[in-house]
């Protein structure tokens, strides 16, 4: 196993930045592009309460690469025009990064998401913790799994976009 370098950390931080830039830019295809192309790539978003209780209930549960790709279709085609759009701004702070193998890393980061629905006011949409498994594929970092565990039990609005 190679040692963790600043270059590897920069690659992982770049992945997180591409992820939040895609969401804040409403580029759901670019969002999906931050995930590994492996079939077992996953995205899960659930409350800290459900997580602590061991309840499998999730706000979003994309348990394979195909479901991540389905989310693109739902947001851009099926739900298009049926929801009041909103803007988001994500803020993250990497807390830890542990190397499991030469190409696999476990990363934990705090997140805070602000949103603007009414152009006269912005509010906090959610805060929480990202628990990620990152793989380095062809020199680029991608999420093999991303878990967004949000702190509150009741969110302030309906949610269309991933956290």
N, C-alpha and C positions, 0 to 999 in steps of 0.2 A: 504494500500500500504506500503510495506516495504521500509526502507530507502536505498539509494544507498551506497554500501559498496565497499571497496577496492577489495574484492573478486569478486564482480560483474564486476567491471571495468577490473580486470585482466582476467576474463572469456571472456569479449568482446574484449579486446586487443588480447587474444589468438586466437579468431576467425579471426580477421583481419590478424594476422600472418600466420594462416593456409591457408587463402585465397591467400595471396601473395606468400607463399611458393609453393602452388599448381601451380599458374600461372608461376612463375619463373622456376619451375621444369618441366613445360609442362605436368603436370598431370591433364588433364581436368576432369577426373572422380573425383579426389579429390576436384577440384574446385567446381563441382556440389554438392559434399558432404557437402560444407559449407552452402548450402541453406536448409531451412526448407523443410520437406517432404509434407507440406501442399500444396494443389493444387494451391493456390493463390500466391505462391512464385514467385517473379519476378526479372529479371535483365534487366536494361535499361542503355544504353550508348548513350549519345547525347551531342551535342555541347552546350556551354553556350549561343551562339547566338540563336539557336533554342529554348532553354529553356526560354530565356528572351522574345522572340517574341511569345511564346506560340505555336510554331509550333510542331506538333507531330512527325516530322521526326527524326528518330533515327538511329545511326550507327548499333546498336544491340538492338533488342526489343524482349526479351523473357518474354512474358506477363503471363506465367503460368509455373508451375513445369515441365509439359511435354515439353515445348519448351526449357527449360534449359537442359533437358536430350537430346533433339534433337541436341543441339549444340555439344554434345560429338560425336554423329554420324557424323555430318558434318566435324568436325575438324579431327577426327581419321580415317574416312573411305571415305567419299565422296570427300573431298578436299585433302586427303593424296597424296603427290607427285605432286600436281599441283601448289604449291607456294614455293617461296624461304623462307626457314625457318629463324627465327631470335630468339635471346635470349633477355629476358627482366630482368630488376631489378626494382622492385617496392619499393618506399619509402613512408611511410605514417606518418601522424601526427594527432592524435585525437584532435579535437578542442572542441567538446562538447558531452555530453551524458545526455539526459533527460529521466527520467523514466515516462512511460505512465501508467503502471500497474505493478503488481508484477513480470510479466514475459516479458513485452514488453518495449523496449528502442529505442529512436531515437538518432542516432549517426551521427555526421558530422566530416569528416576527410579530410585534404588536401592529395593529392597524386601527385607523380612525377614518371614517368616511363622512364627509360633509356633503349635503345635497341641497340643491336649489330647485324648488318646484314653482314657487312664486318669485318673480324677479325682484321683489322687494325684501326678501328674507331668505337666509340660508340657515340650515339647522343640522344637527348631528343625525345621521342616518343610523350609524352603528359603530361600535368599537369592539375590539376583540383581539383574537390571536390567530395568526396563520400558522399551521403546522404542515410543512411541506417536505416532500421527498423530491429532490432535484437530481436529475441525471445529466451527465455531460455526454452529448451525442455529437460526433463530428466536430468537436471543439466548441459547441454551443450548449448552454444550459437550457434545460426544459423541465417542466414539472411532470413527474411521474404521478404524483398525487398532490393535491392541494386541499387542505381542510381549513375552512373559515369558521371559527367558533366565535360567535358573537355573544356579547355580555348580557344583553337585555332579553327579557322573555317576550316583550311586546315591542314590535318595531313601529315607527311613527307613520308608516305609509305602506302601500303595496310595493312589492319589490319585483322588478322586471329583470334588471341587470345583475349579474353575479357580483359578489363582494370582492 
